[in-house]
Amino acid sequence: MKLITKGDLLIADPKMFSDYNFRRSAVIIVDHNHHGSVGFVLNKLHEFSSQDIIPEINYNFPIYRGGPVEMENLYFIHNQPKKIPNSLKIKNNLFWGGDFKKVISLINSKQIKLNQIKFFLGYSGWSNQQLEIEIKEESWVIFSGELKIKDIFRNSERIWKEKMLKLGGKYLLWLNAPENPYHN
């Protein structure tokens, strides 16, 4: 079994259609250690926008459903570590967290743009070995090093379908199926 590392992309296997939180999801792993794993669902747009949650932001940024854990908390990933102090490196030019007051100031002064930051309500979390078990059970497919940073911020709604196409074979059947096959 392939080892999980920060920056890996998890693609939900189509058989996870009954799991509301993760069906057809693409999750970026932002931390993985002996305590467990943390990630954010990249492709599930929330009905809220940044101005609904953070009224002091002058511009409207989309909010994504990061996962079923702590859904009342706001998290973010970005590619601006020099501008945002206390950021944690995920990989290459991808970071999470940092000084939130600085983020608000940078957005309001147009120093951070839509294609440089992504906001999430909640996160996806797994206890020690839980994610490895789910991967062994073929609930997830791991993609390492294939995700372009720009796609995280610009084209994330299409990631799941694009990866299904890349996997080919039995996965192609699921591309045009309804999100929940019982609704067919």
Order of alpha helices (4+ residues) and beta strands (2+ residues): beta-beta-beta-beta-alpha-beta-beta-beta-beta-alpha-beta-alpha-beta-alpha-alpha
